[in-house]
Every structure is written in C-alpha cells, then in structure tokens.
C-alpha cells in the first residue's frame, strides 16, 4: 500500500489547509498553472514543481524481490547518522522523524521510528497488509485490489485515494509490494511503483510514483509491543512544489502513528468478525 499520500491528504484536511490552501489547490490541479500565479515568483530554484517523474521512468518489469534486496532495505532502515537529519522528536522520545536528501531526486527520503508499547508486532503487520481492513480506517481510500500475484511474498496491486477538496485530483498507485517474516520477530513490507498493462493511467487520477517506501516492524526487545521503522520517498506528481512536500512529509509524518495505533488496537475485534482465519500474506487462505 502507498504511504506518502496519507500525509498529503491528512495535511490538507486539518488546520494547515487554511494556511496553504491556495498553494496546494493550484499546485494539485491536473494541468499546468501559469508561473505568474505562484506567490513565490522569483524563487523557482527553491520552489520548483514536483512534476518530476515521467511514466517512462517507472519500471515496466517486475520480479520477486531477492533476499539481498530485502536485506538492503532493512540495512537502510537501520542506518544512523551520516546524511540523516533529525526533523522531529516527540516529548517522550517514542516517535522520531529523520530525513535526508537523495542523490537521484529532489524528493527527500523520510524515516520514522516509533515505539508502540501496546501493539503486538504481528498485529501491526496484519493491519498493514489487510486490504479489507484498510477500508475501515483509511477514509480517503477509493479502492484497492490485487492486480497480479507474483509469488507467495510478492504482488502488484492498485490503490486510489480521493482528494478532500474540490478541484483537486486524487492520486492512484500501481505498486509492486514485497514482504518477508524473519524468525517471527521481524516483519518487512516494502514497495515501488511499476507500470502494469492491466491498469493503465486513469484520467480521474494523477498516477503517483512510489520510489522507495516500506515498513519494518520488530518485536520490542523489552517484550512490550513493537518498534516500527517507516521509510518513504514518493513523487505524487502533478504540480506540487518540492519544498512544500518535503516540509509536509516530515512535519505531518507523526500523524500516521496515531492512525495506525488506533487501527491496530481495533483490529483483533474486527478481524474476529471478518474472515478470522484468512491471512493470505501469511499463507493462510487466498485474497
């Protein structure tokens, strides 16, 4: 499932909407606006448009992720220091957000680490996977479904989300998703966008591009709940300023934690009443 889109939509729906509504609405229109419209004219270098990824740059082939690729993602998620910059830390130290610049894109890479003492690692892993439950807690979701199952741990799926304001196009994704469970203590889900012939671009949406996104969930060593590491680097495409989206992602990333924590707490009761034995991502049942 995509990730950055949640932050964009959350950002637009709360108090920050009034602050940057004119900028966001104009920049999210699916057609170019005159540069004279922008209130930041003359600062094009720091306020460049986000319409960076061409569909021709998105992979058209998809193969199951290798163990080496899984290991590389985990190593990157665990990396510290170096280029990572601290962007946010909660007062109790349980949520931290870092970002770093990318050598290949003006879109920053964002990392969030959260200690969720009341949530079991397997429960959170199930919540992140379950497409039926996603409809319960993701109010922006229009639809999501499997396009192609590559093997037991890899698939290609579709997700679309509505925009919360008029004249703003929704976003959709076609992502290859890969997952791995290690020693029943480490749960990995990561994705990147692909082009799939069964789901061409839809004129009702702007096709976004997940460059590098994923969740790493581990059992907390102290036995209390789990630790989530979340990585995202995504291009929503369209006309969103790079500097705005980089700022929005780091500032509003912690809001995802509250939503996920509430969803995870409610999941066991919900799942008990909705196909309780079906967990295809664990090899139990089918989609």
C-alpha positions in Angstrom: 0.0 0.0 0.0 1.2 3.5 -0.6 2.3 5.7 2.2 3.1 9.4 1.4 -0.4 10.0 0.0 -1.8 9.6 3.5 0.3 12.5 4.7 -0.7 14.7 1.8 -4.4 14.2 2.5 -4.1 14.5 6.2 -2.2 17.7 5.7 -5.0 19.1 3.5 -7.9 18.2 5.9 -6.7 19.9 9.1 -5.9 23.4 10.2 -3.0 23.6 7.8 -5.4 23.6 4.9 -6.3 27.3 5.6 -2.6 28.3 5.6 -1.6 26.7 2.3 -4.9 26.0 0.6 -4.3 28.4 -2.3 -0.9 27.0 -3.0 -1.9 23.4 -2.6 -5.1 23.7 -4.7 -3.3 25.4 -7.5 -0.4 23.0 -7.4 -2.6 19.9 -7.4 -4.6 20.8 -10.4 -4.0 18.2 -13.1 -2.9 20.8 -15.7 -0.1 23.4 -15.5 -0.8 26.8 -14.0 0.8 30.0 -15.1 4.0 30.5 -13.1 2.8 34.1 -12.5 0.1 32.6 -10.3 2.6 31.5 -7.7 3.0 33.7 -4.6 6.7 32.8 -4.6 7.6 34.0 -8.0 11.4 34.6 -8.4 12.3 31.6 -6.2 12.0 28.9 -8.7 15.1 27.1 -7.5 13.8 26.5 -4.0 10.1 26.2 -5.1 10.5 24.0 -8.1 7.5 22.0 -9.3 7.1 18.4 -8.2 6.1 17.1 -11.7 9.4 15.2 -12.0 8.7 11.6 -12.7 7.7 10.6 -16.2 5.8 7.4 -16.7 8.6 6.2 -19.0 11.0 6.3 -15.9 8.8 3.9 -13.9 9.8 0.2 -14.2 7.8 -1.9 -16.6 9.1 -5.2 -15.4 8.6 -6.8 -12.0 10.2 -9.8 -10.4 10.1 -11.1 -6.9 12.4 -9.3 -4.5 15.5 -11.2 -3.6 16.8 -11.8 -0.1 19.6 -9.4 -0.8 17.1 -6.7 -1.8 15.2 -7.3 1.5 18.5 -7.2 3.4 19.4 -3.9 1.7 16.1 -2.3 2.7 16.5 -3.4 6.3 20.1 -2.1 6.4 19.0 1.2 5.0 16.1 1.4 7.6 18.6 0.7 10.4 21.2 3.2 9.2 22.0 6.0 11.6 24.0 9.2 11.5 25.6 10.3 8.2 23.1 12.1 6.0 20.1 11.6 8.3 18.8 14.8 9.8 16.5 14.9 12.8 13.3 16.6 11.8 11.0 15.7 14.8 11.1 14.0 18.2 8.1 13.6 20.5 8.4 14.8 24.0 8.5 11.3 25.4 11.0 10.1 22.8 8.7 7.4 21.4 8.4 8.9 17.9 11.3 10.3 15.9 11.4 11.5 12.3 14.5 11.9 10.2 15.1 12.9 6.6 17.9 13.0 4.1 18.5 14.4 0.6 18.5 12.0 -2.3 21.4 12.0 -4.8 19.0 10.9 -7.6 16.0 13.1 -6.8 15.0 16.4 -5.2 12.4 14.4 -3.2 13.7 13.8 0.3 13.8 10.3 1.9 11.9 10.3 5.2 12.4 7.8 8.1 10.0 7.5 11.1 10.8 5.3 14.1 8.0 4.7 16.6 7.8 2.6 19.8 4.3 1.2 20.1 4.3 -0.4 23.5 0.6 -1.5 23.3 0.7 -3.1 19.9 2.0 -6.6 19.0 4.3 -6.7 16.0 2.2 -9.4 14.2 -1.0 -7.4 14.7 0.6 -4.3 13.2 1.9 -6.4 10.3 -1.6 -7.7 9.7 -3.1 -4.3 9.7 -0.6 -3.0 7.2 -1.4 -5.9 4.9 -5.1 -6.4 5.2 -6.9 -4.8 2.2 -10.4 -5.3 3.7 -9.5 -3.6 6.9 -7.8 -0.7 5.1 -11.2 0.4 4.0 -12.2 0.7 7.7 -9.5 3.1 8.8 -8.5 4.9 5.6 -11.3 7.4 4.9 -9.5 8.6 1.7 -9.4 5.3 0.0 -11.5 4.9 -3.1 -10.5 1.3 -4.0 -7.6 -1.1 -3.6 -7.1 -4.5 -5.1 -4.7 -7.1 -6.3 -3.6 -6.9 -10.0 -1.2 -9.8 -10.1 0.2 -12.3 -7.6 3.9 -12.9 -8.4 4.6 -15.4 -5.8 3.8 -16.0 -2.1 5.7 -12.9 -1.0 5.3 -10.5 -3.9 2.4 -9.0 -5.7 1.4 -6.0 -7.9 -1.6 -4.0 -6.5 -3.7 -0.9 -7.2 -4.7 1.8 -4.7 -6.6 5.1 -5.3 -7.5 7.9 -2.9 -9.8 10.9 -3.2 -8.7 14.4 -2.5 -10.6 16.2 0.3 -11.1 19.5 -1.5 -12.8 20.4 -4.8 -10.9 20.9 -8.0 -8.0 18.7 -6.7 -7.3 15.5 -8.4 -7.0 12.3 -6.4 -3.9 10.1 -6.7 -3.5 6.5 -7.6 -0.7 4.0 -7.4 0.3 0.8 -9.1 2.9 -0.8 -6.8 4.9 -3.9 -6.6 4.9 -5.0 -3.0 7.3 -7.5 -1.3 7.2 -8.8 2.2 9.3 -11.1 4.5 8.9 -12.5 8.0 12.1 -13.4 9.8 12.2 -15.5 13.0 8.7 -14.3 13.9 10.3 -11.2 15.2 10.9 -9.1 12.2 8.2 -8.2 9.6 9.1 -6.3 6.4 6.8 -4.8 3.7 8.3 -2.6 1.0 7.2 -1.4 -2.4 8.0 0.6 -5.5 5.8 1.7 -8.4 5.6 -0.2 -11.7 3.7 0.1 -14.9 1.3 -2.8 -15.5 -0.7 -3.4 -18.7 -3.8 -4.4 -16.7 -4.0 -1.0 -15.1 -3.1 1.9 -17.4 -3.4 5.5 -16.2 -6.9 6.7 -15.3 -7.9 10.2 -16.3 -9.8 10.6 -13.0 -6.5 10.4 -11.0 -2.9 11.5 -11.2 -0.7 8.4 -11.2 1.8 8.8 -8.4 5.2 7.2 -8.1 6.5 5.3 -5.0 10.3 5.4 -5.4 11.2 3.7 -2.1 8.7 3.1 0.7 8.2 0.4 3.3 7.5 -0.7 6.8 9.9 -2.6 9.1 8.1 -3.9 12.3 10.1 -5.7 15.0 9.2 -7.2 18.4 10.4 -4.8 21.0 13.4 -6.3 22.8 11.8 -5.4 26.2 8.8 -7.5 25.3 6.4 -4.6 25.3 4.8 -4.2 21.9 6.8 -3.4 18.8 9.1 -0.9 17.1 8.0 0.4 13.7 10.5 1.9 11.2 8.8 3.5 8.3 10.7 4.7 5.1 9.1 6.8 2.4 10.2 8.5 -0.8 7.4 9.1 -3.2 6.6 11.5 -6.0 2.8 12.5 -6.1 3.4 14.0 -9.5 1.2 16.8 -10.7 2.1 20.3 -9.7 3.2 20.2 -6.1 6.2 22.2 -5.1 9.2 20.1 -3.9 9.9 22.3 -0.9 6.3 22.2 0.2 6.0 18.4 0.0 9.4 17.8 1.7 8.2 20.1 4.6 4.8 18.5 4.8 6.1 14.9 5.0 8.5 15.5 7.9 6.0 17.7 9.8 3.0 15.5 9.4 4.5 12.0 9.3 3.9 11.5 13.1 0.2 11.8 12.5 0.4 8.4 10.8 1.3 6.8 14.1 -1.9 7.8 15.8 -3.9 6.5 13.0 -2.0 3.2 12.8 -2.1 2.7 16.6 -5.8 3.2 16.8 -6.4 0.9 13.8 -4.1 -1.8 15.3 -5.9 -1.7 18.7 -9.3 -2.2 17.0 -8.1 -4.9 14.6 -8.3 -8.1 16.7 -12.0 -7.5 17.4 -12.8 -6.5 13.8 -10.9 -9.5 12.4 -12.7 -11.9 14.7 -15.9 -11.0 12.9 -14.5 -10.8 9.3 -12.9 -13.9 7.9 -11.0 -14.6 11.1 -8.8 -17.4 9.7 -7.9 -15.7 6.4 -4.4 -14.1 6.3 -3.2 -14.6 2.7 0.0 -12.7 3.4 0.9 -15.3 6.0 -0.1 -18.2 3.6 -3.5 -18.7 5.3 -6.3 -18.5 2.7 -6.4 -16.5 -0.5 -7.2 -13.0 -1.5 
